[in-house]
Amino acid sequence: MYLTQSNVIRGLSKQEYTMLREMCQYSNNLYNVAVYTIRQHYFDTQQFLRYEKNCHVCKENENYRLLQAGVSQQILKVADRSFRSFFRLLQKVKSGDYGSKAVRLPYYREKGGLFNLILSTNAITIKNGFLTVPMSREYMKRHNGHRIRIPVPDRLKEKKIKEVRICPMYGGRYFKIQYCYLENPELVKTSLDRVLAIDLGLDNLAACITNTGTSFLMDGRKLKSINQYWNKRKARLQSIAAKQGQKTTNQLCQLAKKRNCRMQDILRKTARYILDFCISHQIGTIVCGYNRDFKRGLKLGKVTNQHFTQINLSYLRNTLKHLCERYGITYLEQEESYTSQASCLDLDDIPVYQPDAPYTGTFSGKRVRRGLYRFADGRTANADINGAANILRKSKQNFDFEGLCKGLLDSPLRIRLS
């Protein structure tokens, strides 16, 4: 399997940072040239211009020659993949498998913007612990043969690196470098009969319950605090920038960078804690609740809407999914409509939401206050744990009612990550 390590590029000279920005601008221009060529061919013939022919046309462009040939070819392949996705969507529209959304042609990137530099295996040169950024002869002549050398992390020196991406961030104010390398899966001993269900939220970022009678809550209030501070500070800085006629400033970019790093750190630690729990308890299956488009059209109030739409729960799901693949644990996503309303203890039926025919029935229990669910017999439990238990019921993955009730009626442990 492939893993990726991301680092911020540090320690370069002012000239070297300027060279990186120039090459990223050539990359952006070349991508637009490739998109223009494919779009015009489609308008003229209603057919797809394949990569080989497009590459032959774009070779004459100045931006292609200013970048190393391997890097230029990777950029053309990115444009090629974008249009392949477009044509696959057209096929789905014709067969009736696509929704009512309009299918749009891939469009151009912003003029004068920056795009990634993608280095495939033939363009990666690592010597004495340093990666040499590939350049064309024409570009090196402009800079008197000066080369850019980036230190490679020690933990990657023995790895087989398959691809390197240099990504400009916030208009080239700083750069990230991503190493994609080959790694063998680290399979662990687990039992498929043991299942963990997850209900994602805000205050309780992840409510988790197992079919063996264990439950815990991952605290999400730290994420809300970080997000609230970011919005408050950003509003003030944006008002100042607007008075000066600027769209963005260094302070705004630095604030966004810090906020994103802190959010990703907590989400990754949360995914790692859940995975370590599964490994230590030999749990072989994770079921995560998910509703498609569940963030669209929300009317929960402007404060709750702000938190819910800006906290990237899909990042947590994807991180957890990749960790499960790495350690040989089965990861499933379950449609979770009505799981928060139905009573797990009373074994209520859990229907699937239909936009044109909403469910009109009643459930045995209800939420009596924030975070507390009351069952038909008067007993109470954590509302999010009840939702996670219903997700497990709905998935029909080794449902053990007795074991589930132990975790449902127990007081869940709240986990706070620093």
Summary of the structure (lengths in Angstrom):
residues: 418
radius of gyration: 25.6
end to end distance: 30.0
largest distance: 81.7
contacts: 1243
relative contact order: 0.11
helix: 44%
strand: 21%
